[in-house]
């Protein structure tokens, strides 16, 4: 591995950690860098997921005072989140490189579209919170349906993972939760569970490139700290625009390569 590749891995993970701390969507940066460095798509996905999981799990501590209020919801959502994350990561492994390579452009486009939809969904969630008159509004969807939707998000999260945060917040709003801090605490805990489950499967299956992962973990930890520390000074609209532009450009390039290969 050259010095330039080492720098690219560290820098992309640092940027991804900072972006995840501010707005989310960092996988759009780390995954293509691993592909460009010669990793296969499955190994790149596993390595990126493992490296960024460390920083994601660290965000739980900031919401520790909301942990007691999430116990009931965790007991409902954790089983499906663990099972979905496990099945999604197993699907990546078992289907083979060829199928996953064909899915990659669509996955990146979907993740970028989710990121683009984040602000409208956030405005809808905030509108719902303003209209609520109690900490728990009447659910828009039955609890069982929300649990099934969370399991589906976990399946996608174990398979690829970019954009699961905004999907989970939407599900929690549909469920009737209106305390945004409680929602974020629950979303972070469920997201960490999904990512940790997938990462553990990837690690035990021998899919993680440990040399590259160690470089990216160092960058991600610094990036998460910088993002959390300077989050109030960084214009989130600028971050979102940059991530969307990069995601669309990379998706277009991958579609072009797929059509002409």
DANORSUL-V221912 format. One record per residue. SS is DSSP state (alpha for helix, beta for strand, coil for the rest). D_LAST is the distance of its C-alpha to the last C-alpha in whole Angstrom. Layout:
BEGIN
SS:D_LAST, SS:D_LAST
END
This chain:
BEGIN
coil:26, coil:27, alpha:30, alpha:27, alpha:25, alpha:28, alpha:29, alpha:26, alpha:26, alpha:30, alpha:29, alpha:27, alpha:29, alpha:32, alpha:31, alpha:29, alpha:33, alpha:35, alpha:32, alpha:33, alpha:37, alpha:37, coil:34, coil:32, coil:28, coil:27, alpha:25, alpha:22, alpha:23, alpha:23, alpha:20, alpha:18, alpha:20, alpha:20, alpha:16, alpha:16, coil:19, coil:17, coil:18, coil:16, alpha:16, alpha:19, alpha:21, alpha:20, alpha:21, alpha:24, alpha:25, alpha:25, alpha:27, alpha:30, alpha:30, alpha:31, alpha:33, alpha:36, alpha:36, alpha:36, alpha:39, alpha:41, alpha:41, alpha:43, alpha:46, alpha:46, alpha:47, alpha:49, alpha:52, alpha:50, coil:50, alpha:53, alpha:52, alpha:49, alpha:50, alpha:50, alpha:47, alpha:45, alpha:47, alpha:46, alpha:42, alpha:42, alpha:41, alpha:38, alpha:37, alpha:37, alpha:36, alpha:33, alpha:32, alpha:32, alpha:30, alpha:27, alpha:27, alpha:27, alpha:25, alpha:22, alpha:23, alpha:24, alpha:21, coil:18, alpha:16, alpha:13, alpha:15, alpha:15, alpha:12, alpha:11, alpha:15, alpha:15, alpha:14, alpha:16, alpha:19, alpha:19, alpha:19, alpha:22, alpha:23, alpha:24, alpha:25, alpha:28, alpha:28, alpha:29, coil:31, alpha:33, alpha:36, alpha:37, alpha:37, alpha:39, alpha:41, alpha:42, alpha:43, alpha:45, alpha:47, alpha:47, alpha:49, alpha:51, alpha:52, coil:53, coil:57, coil:56, coil:54, beta:53, coil:52, coil:52, coil:48, coil:46, coil:44, coil:46, alpha:46, alpha:44, alpha:41, alpha:41, alpha:41, alpha:38, alpha:36, alpha:36, alpha:35, alpha:32, alpha:31, alpha:32, alpha:29, alpha:27, alpha:28, alpha:28, alpha:24, coil:23, coil:26, coil:26, coil:28, alpha:31, alpha:34, alpha:34, alpha:33, alpha:36, alpha:39, alpha:38, alpha:39, alpha:42, alpha:43, alpha:43, alpha:45, coil:48, beta:48, coil:49, coil:49, alpha:46, alpha:47, alpha:48, alpha:44, alpha:42, alpha:44, alpha:43, alpha:40, alpha:39, alpha:41, alpha:39, alpha:36, alpha:37, alpha:37, alpha:34, alpha:32, alpha:35, alpha:34, alpha:30, alpha:31, alpha:33, alpha:31, alpha:28, alpha:31, alpha:33, coil:29, coil:28, coil:25, coil:27, coil:26, alpha:30, alpha:30, alpha:27, alpha:29, alpha:32, alpha:31, alpha:30, alpha:33, alpha:35, alpha:33, alpha:33, alpha:37, alpha:38, alpha:36, alpha:37, alpha:41, alpha:40, alpha:38, alpha:41, alpha:44, alpha:43, coil:41, coil:44, coil:44, coil:40, coil:39, alpha:37, alpha:36, alpha:34, alpha:33, alpha:31, alpha:30, alpha:28, alpha:27, alpha:25, alpha:24, alpha:22, alpha:21, alpha:20, alpha:18, alpha:16, alpha:15, alpha:14, alpha:12, alpha:10, alpha:10, alpha:8, alpha:6, alpha:5, alpha:6, coil:4, coil:0
END
